[in-house]
Amino acid sequence: MSSHHANIATSERLQAVKAVLEDGQWHTAFEIINAAKTTSPGSAVSELRSNGFTVLSQCTRQKNGRSLWKYRLVSKKVMVAVK
């Protein structure tokens, strides 16, 4: 079964999520949803990883029993020009 992911060069959705994460700080899924206008930040993070970005994820359990997901971009994809 093959996996499909969007290309960062052509995906406005991934570019928007990357723009939120580029400050290197932790961002909750809710913050990403609001800032990038996406409905599935976890999927977008997975696709960023498939595009060569390193994104850390952290899940903590809230007092109400719900999970709180946070994400942080730690390394950016390096584009190398081939001569």
Backbone as numpy.savetxt, mean C-alpha at the origin, in Angstrom:
# Nx Ny Nz CAx CAy CAz Cx Cy Cz
-2.94 -21.37 -10.63 -3.79 -20.20 -10.63 -2.90 -18.97 -10.63
-3.07 -18.12 -11.59 -2.21 -16.94 -11.68 -2.81 -15.78 -10.91
-1.94 -14.91 -10.50 -2.33 -13.73 -9.73 -2.21 -12.50 -10.62
-3.14 -11.59 -10.51 -3.10 -10.37 -11.31 -2.89 -9.18 -10.38
-2.03 -8.29 -10.81 -1.87 -7.04 -10.08 -1.71 -5.90 -11.07
-2.17 -4.74 -10.66 -2.08 -3.55 -11.52 -0.64 -3.07 -11.59
-0.33 -2.40 -12.67 1.00 -1.81 -12.86 0.98 -0.39 -12.29
1.94 -0.09 -11.43 2.02 1.23 -10.78 2.08 2.36 -11.80
2.68 2.10 -12.96 2.85 3.14 -13.98 1.53 3.57 -14.60
0.55 2.68 -14.58 -0.73 2.98 -15.23 -1.92 3.01 -14.29
-1.71 2.70 -13.03 -2.83 2.62 -12.07 -2.89 3.87 -11.18
-3.88 4.70 -11.40 -4.06 5.88 -10.55 -4.36 5.47 -9.12
-5.05 4.34 -8.94 -5.39 3.84 -7.60 -4.11 3.52 -6.82
-3.19 2.78 -7.44 -1.94 2.44 -6.76 -1.08 3.67 -6.54
-1.06 4.58 -7.49 -0.29 5.81 -7.34 -0.82 6.63 -6.17
-2.13 6.65 -5.99 -2.73 7.39 -4.88 -2.37 6.77 -3.53
-2.40 5.44 -3.45 -2.04 4.75 -2.20 -0.56 4.97 -1.91
0.28 4.86 -2.93 1.71 5.09 -2.75 1.98 6.51 -2.25
1.24 7.47 -2.79 1.42 8.87 -2.37 1.12 9.04 -0.88
0.13 8.33 -0.37 -0.19 8.39 1.06 0.95 7.82 1.89
1.52 6.71 1.43 2.53 5.99 2.19 3.95 6.55 2.04
4.16 7.43 1.08 5.52 7.90 0.78 6.20 8.66 1.91
5.43 9.12 2.90 6.07 9.84 4.00 6.80 8.91 4.97
6.64 7.59 4.79 7.36 6.62 5.62 6.74 6.41 7.00
5.62 7.05 7.26 4.94 6.90 8.55 3.92 5.76 8.48
3.49 5.28 9.64 2.43 4.28 9.70 1.10 4.95 9.38
0.29 4.29 8.56 -1.05 4.78 8.21 -2.04 3.64 8.39
-3.16 3.95 9.02 -4.20 2.93 9.19 -4.91 2.71 7.86
-5.56 1.56 7.76 -6.34 1.26 6.56 -7.38 2.36 6.34
-7.99 2.83 7.41 -9.00 3.89 7.32 -8.41 5.17 6.74
-7.21 5.53 7.17 -6.55 6.73 6.64 -6.29 6.58 5.14
-5.86 5.40 4.73 -5.59 5.15 3.31 -6.89 5.21 2.51
-7.94 4.61 3.04 -9.25 4.65 2.37 -9.67 6.10 2.13
-9.55 6.93 3.15 -9.98 8.33 3.03 -9.08 9.16 2.13
-7.78 9.01 2.29 -6.84 9.86 1.54 -6.70 9.44 0.08
-6.72 8.13 -0.18 -6.50 7.64 -1.54 -7.80 7.32 -2.27
-8.90 7.43 -1.56 -10.22 7.13 -2.15 -10.27 5.72 -2.73
-9.77 4.77 -1.94 -9.80 3.37 -2.35 -10.64 2.58 -1.34
-11.20 1.48 -1.77 -12.03 0.68 -0.87 -11.31 -0.53 -0.30
-10.13 -0.83 -0.84 -9.42 -2.03 -0.40 -7.93 -1.75 -0.22
-7.56 -1.11 0.88 -6.14 -0.77 1.05 -5.23 -1.98 1.16
-5.71 -3.05 1.75 -4.89 -4.26 1.86 -4.53 -4.83 0.49
-5.49 -4.84 -0.42 -5.22 -5.31 -1.78 -4.26 -4.38 -2.50
-4.44 -3.09 -2.31 -3.54 -2.12 -2.95 -2.12 -2.28 -2.44
-1.96 -2.51 -1.15 -0.63 -2.73 -0.57 -0.01 -3.99 -1.17
-0.79 -5.05 -1.30 -0.30 -6.28 -1.92 0.17 -6.02 -3.34
-0.58 -5.21 -4.07 -0.20 -4.89 -5.45 1.05 -4.01 -5.49
1.20 -3.10 -4.53 2.43 -2.31 -4.46 3.63 -3.24 -4.25
3.46 -4.21 -3.38 4.53 -5.19 -3.15 4.86 -5.94 -4.44
3.84 -6.32 -5.19 4.06 -7.01 -6.46 4.78 -6.13 -7.48
4.68 -4.82 -7.29 5.35 -3.86 -8.17 6.74 -3.51 -7.67
7.23 -4.20 -6.64 8.59 -4.01 -6.18 8.79 -3.11 -4.98
7.71 -2.66 -4.36 7.81 -1.81 -3.17 7.80 -2.67 -1.92
8.49 -2.22 -0.89 8.47 -2.90 0.40 7.55 -2.13 1.33
6.46 -2.76 1.71 5.47 -2.14 2.60 5.30 -3.06 3.81
5.55 -2.52 4.99 5.33 -3.28 6.23 3.86 -3.20 6.60
3.37 -4.23 7.24 2.01 -4.20 7.76 2.03 -4.63 9.22
1.10 -4.08 9.97 1.03 -4.35 11.41 -0.44 -4.44 11.78
-0.79 -5.48 12.51 -2.16 -5.64 12.95 -2.18 -5.68 14.47
-3.00 -4.83 15.06 -3.17 -4.84 16.52 -4.64 -5.06 16.84
-4.89 -5.73 17.95 -6.25 -6.01 18.39 -6.72 -4.86 19.27
-7.85 -4.28 18.94 -8.42 -3.18 19.72 -9.15 -3.73 20.95
-9.46 -2.85 21.88 -10.18 -3.28 23.09 -11.54 -3.87 22.76
-12.13 -3.41 21.64 -13.45 -3.93 21.25 -13.34 -5.25 20.47
-12.11 -5.77 20.34 -11.90 -7.04 19.66 -11.66 -6.93 18.16
-11.79 -5.75 17.60 -11.58 -5.56 16.16 -10.10 -5.39 15.86
-9.73 -5.73 14.64 -8.34 -5.59 14.19 -8.12 -4.19 13.62
-6.95 -3.64 13.91 -6.56 -2.35 13.34 -5.30 -2.59 12.51
-5.43 -2.44 11.20 -4.30 -2.63 10.29 -3.63 -1.31 10.01
-2.29 -1.33 10.02 -1.48 -0.17 9.67 -0.44 -0.60 8.64
-0.07 0.35 7.78 0.89 0.08 6.72 1.93 1.19 6.66
3.16 0.80 6.25 4.25 1.78 6.13 5.15 1.39 4.97
5.40 2.33 4.09 6.32 2.12 2.97 7.74 2.31 3.48
8.58 1.28 3.31 9.95 1.39 3.82 10.99 1.45 2.72
10.66 1.00 1.54 11.61 1.18 0.43 10.83 1.36 -0.86
11.35 2.26 -1.64 10.72 2.59 -2.90 11.37 1.81 -4.02
10.59 1.49 -5.00 11.11 0.82 -6.18 12.08 1.76 -6.89
13.21 1.24 -7.26 14.22 2.04 -7.95 14.13 1.73 -9.44
13.95 2.78 -10.22 13.88 2.62 -11.67 15.29 2.87 -12.22
15.79 1.93 -12.98 17.12 2.05 -13.56 16.98 2.14 -15.08
17.56 3.17 -15.64 17.52 3.31 -17.10 18.57 2.40 -17.72
18.17 1.69 -18.73 19.08 0.79 -19.42 19.56 1.50 -20.68
20.88 1.53 -20.86 21.45 2.20 -22.03 21.78 1.23 -23.12
